Amino acid sequence: EAKAAAEKAEAERKAAEAKAAAEKAEAERKAAEAKAAAEKAEAERKAAEAAALARKKADPVEKAIRYAVACLAVVFTLIVAASFSNCTKYYLKAKGDTVQIWKGQFSPAGEVRIAKIPAAAVPEPLKDIYSKAEALTLAFGVSISRIDELFAEDVPNLEQIRAQLAEAEAFAFSDEFKKAIDARLVSVDLMMLLYRADAAAAKGSPADFEKALKWLAEAKALDLTENQALMVNKRAEAIEGILQAAEAKPPAEAAPEKAAPEEAPAAEPPVLQPPAAEKPETTI
């Protein structure tokens, strides 16, 4: 029994020693972890302090850069706003017996001349600044009047009229003005087709009459007014009547070949004037 008690006591002693050693090792491990955590926290604190110090030193430069960028943005905005404002302004400048129309450019300052019109067409006194509608209405009115004068000539120069219409189109800022341009373009096309139809019909052969009807068919396809359509239809009906009469006439009734009595010559179609060799300076 004494031996067994001694062995038991020895086992208990060894177990106690092992437990004490394990507890010591665990304590040492925890102490090492705590020390490592403290060292890490201290390193992070020092790094944060260093970064804050670096930011503090960079603040004046960063602020200066931000201020410069903001100033540039304000200046750019002012320049764009001034450019938009200037390009909506129109100026009229008297020069002798004419008035020049100038338009502001897309820039804070500067302008470009867009037209020159008779001084008599401009209400007095001249204003410092004109709106787009005011300036272009003056230019368009003078231009369209000039075109109508060309139409009224004994022998209208259609090429010159087309050129004038192209110039007037630059001032047609409203639907009403655009319709006025389109109507006159239709008149030019109509006059050209009627000229070709008359020239073909004047030759007098059935083939030429057919060609004349072809030109008149193209004229009918235009966006004509009621009076214009009536004029084209009457021409076509007259030519169709001539062709029908020629087809219905028997060959035996054909007139013998002999000298026909003199008759008044048929009216020749108008001769179109060729366009000018050089285009003069644009003047409305």
Residue pairs with C-beta under 8 A, 6 or more apart in sequence:
79 108
82 108
83 106
83 107
83 108
84 106
86 104
86 105
86 106
86 107
86 108
86 109
86 110
86 111
87 103
87 104
87 105
87 106
87 107
88 104
88 131
88 132
89 103
89 104
89 129
89 130
90 101
90 102
90 103
90 104
90 129
90 130
90 131
90 132
90 134
90 135
90 136
91 101
91 102
91 103
91 104
91 111
91 128
91 129
91 130
92 99
92 100
92 101
92 102
92 122
92 126
92 127
92 130
92 135
92 138
93 99
93 100
93 102
93 126
94 100
94 119
94 126
96 119
97 118
97 119
97 120
98 116
98 117
98 118
98 119
98 283
99 116
99 117
99 118
99 119
99 121
99 122
99 126
100 113
100 115
100 116
101 113
101 114
101 115
101 116
101 117
101 135
101 138
101 139
102 111
102 112
102 113
102 114
103 111
103 112
103 113
103 114
103 135
104 110
104 111
105 111
105 112
114 139
114 170
115 139
115 143
115 171
115 282
115 284
116 282
116 283
116 284
117 138
117 139
117 142
117 284
118 142
121 138
121 141
121 142
122 138
132 173
133 173
133 174
136 171
136 173
139 171
139 284
140 168
140 171
140 172
140 173
140 177
142 284
143 164
143 167
143 168
143 171
143 284
144 168
144 180
144 184
146 164
146 284
147 161
147 164
147 165
147 168
147 184
150 156
150 157
150 160
150 161
150 164
151 161
151 184
151 187
155 270
155 271
155 272
155 273
156 191
156 270
157 272
157 273
157 275
158 188
158 191
158 192
158 272
159 272
159 273
159 274
159 275
160 273
160 275
160 276
161 184
161 188
162 185
162 188
163 275
163 279
165 181
165 184
165 185
165 188
167 282
167 284
168 181
169 178
169 181
171 177
172 178
172 180
172 181
182 223
183 225
186 222
186 223
186 224
186 228
187 228
189 219
189 222
190 219
190 222
190 224
190 228
190 232
192 272
193 215
193 216
193 218
193 219
193 222
194 215
194 216
194 219
194 232
194 235
195 269
195 270
195 272
196 212
196 215
197 212
197 213
197 215
197 216
197 219
197 235
197 239
198 212
198 269
199 269
200 208
200 209
200 211
200 212
200 215
201 208
201 209
201 212
201 239
202 208
202 266
202 268
202 269
206 243
206 246
209 239
209 242
209 243
210 243
212 239
213 236
213 239
213 240
216 232
216 235
216 236
216 239
217 236
219 232
220 229
220 232
220 233
220 236
222 228
224 232
